[in-house]
Amino acid sequence: MNNSLKGAFLSGLVFPGLGHVILKKYKRGIALILTVIVSLFAIVVKAVQQALTVLEKIDLKDGNINFSTVSNAANSAVSTSDSFIFNLGLILIILCWIIGIVDAYRIGRKKDLELLS
């Protein structure tokens, strides 16, 4: 498999930045990998915080779950600042994925052309 496809597939199907690492562009690859990991971490932390907030608001009566109470607690737990962090994290992950695929393909293509010369 040529370098361009290998880099693009690894960045697109496995993890953003992995194609760069395989193509020996370590700084770019590590930057993409760290950006995605930090974004995922921020999303998970906010999700856990919201889940704990919902759990605190749920009042079990006789061991039965009242789904309207759960729904109301979930709706009140979501605020605009939390959705901003989710959206920002998601946008960063998507951008890193696209940049990783395109840039790894471009770098691999250059390496393929150098090998043919």
C-alpha positions as CSV (number, residue, x, y, z in Angstrom):
1,M,0.0,0.0,0.0
2,N,1.4,3.4,-0.9
3,N,2.1,6.1,1.7
4,S,-0.7,8.4,0.8
5,L,-3.4,5.8,1.3
6,K,-1.8,4.3,4.4
7,G,-1.6,7.8,6.0
8,A,-5.1,8.7,5.1
9,F,-6.6,5.4,6.2
10,L,-4.9,5.4,9.5
11,S,-5.9,9.0,10.2
12,G,-9.4,8.5,9.0
13,L,-10.3,5.0,10.3
14,V,-8.2,4.5,13.3
15,F,-7.4,7.9,15.0
16,P,-6.6,11.4,13.8
17,G,-2.9,12.0,13.7
18,L,-1.9,8.3,13.5
19,G,-1.2,8.6,9.8
20,H,1.2,11.5,10.5
21,V,3.1,9.4,13.1
22,I,3.4,6.5,10.6
23,L,4.7,9.0,8.0
24,K,7.2,10.3,10.5
25,K,5.6,13.7,10.9
26,Y,5.6,13.3,14.7
27,K,4.9,16.9,15.7
28,R,1.8,17.2,13.5
29,G,0.6,13.8,14.5
30,I,1.0,14.3,18.3
31,A,-0.7,17.7,18.0
32,L,-3.7,16.2,16.3
33,I,-3.8,13.2,18.7
34,L,-3.6,15.5,21.8
35,T,-6.2,17.9,20.5
36,V,-8.7,15.0,20.0
37,I,-7.9,13.4,23.4
38,V,-8.3,16.7,25.3
39,S,-11.6,17.4,23.4
40,L,-12.9,13.9,24.2
41,F,-11.9,14.3,27.8
42,A,-13.7,17.6,28.1
43,I,-16.9,16.1,26.6
44,V,-16.8,13.1,28.9
45,V,-16.2,15.3,32.0
46,K,-19.2,17.5,31.1
47,A,-21.4,14.5,30.4
48,V,-20.5,12.9,33.7
49,Q,-21.2,16.2,35.5
50,Q,-24.6,16.4,33.9
51,A,-25.4,12.8,34.6
52,L,-24.6,13.4,38.3
53,T,-26.7,16.5,38.4
54,V,-29.6,14.5,37.0
55,L,-29.1,11.7,39.5
56,E,-29.1,14.2,42.4
57,K,-32.5,15.6,41.2
58,I,-34.2,12.3,40.8
59,D,-36.3,11.4,43.8
60,L,-37.2,7.7,44.0
61,K,-40.5,7.0,45.6
62,D,-41.1,3.4,46.6
63,G,-38.4,2.3,44.3
64,N,-40.3,3.4,41.2
65,I,-38.8,5.7,38.6
66,N,-41.0,8.6,37.5
67,F,-39.9,9.3,33.9
68,S,-41.3,12.8,33.8
69,T,-39.1,13.7,36.8
70,V,-36.1,12.2,35.0
71,S,-37.0,14.2,31.9
72,N,-37.4,17.4,33.8
73,A,-34.1,16.9,35.6
74,A,-32.3,16.2,32.4
75,N,-33.7,19.3,30.7
76,S,-32.8,21.5,33.6
77,A,-29.3,20.1,33.8
78,V,-28.4,21.2,30.3
79,S,-27.3,24.8,30.2
80,T,-26.0,26.9,27.3
81,S,-22.4,27.0,28.6
82,D,-22.4,23.2,28.8
83,S,-23.7,22.8,25.3
84,F,-21.0,25.3,24.1
85,I,-18.3,23.0,25.5
86,F,-19.9,20.0,23.8
87,N,-20.2,21.8,20.5
88,L,-16.7,23.1,20.6
89,G,-15.2,19.7,21.5
90,L,-17.2,18.1,18.7
91,I,-16.2,20.7,16.2
92,L,-12.5,20.3,17.2
93,I,-12.7,16.5,16.8
94,I,-14.3,16.7,13.4
95,L,-11.8,19.3,12.2
96,C,-8.9,17.3,13.4
97,W,-10.3,14.2,11.7
98,I,-10.7,16.1,8.4
99,I,-7.3,17.8,8.7
100,G,-5.7,14.5,9.6
101,I,-7.0,12.7,6.6
102,V,-6.3,15.4,4.0
103,D,-2.9,16.3,5.4
104,A,-1.7,12.7,5.8
105,Y,-2.8,12.0,2.3
106,R,-0.9,15.0,1.0
107,I,2.3,14.1,2.9
108,G,2.0,10.5,1.8
109,R,1.6,11.6,-1.8
110,K,4.7,13.7,-1.6
111,K,6.6,10.7,-0.2
112,D,5.3,8.5,-2.9
113,L,6.4,11.0,-5.6
114,E,9.8,11.2,-4.0
115,L,10.2,7.4,-4.1
116,L,9.2,7.4,-7.8
117,S,11.8,10.0,-8.7
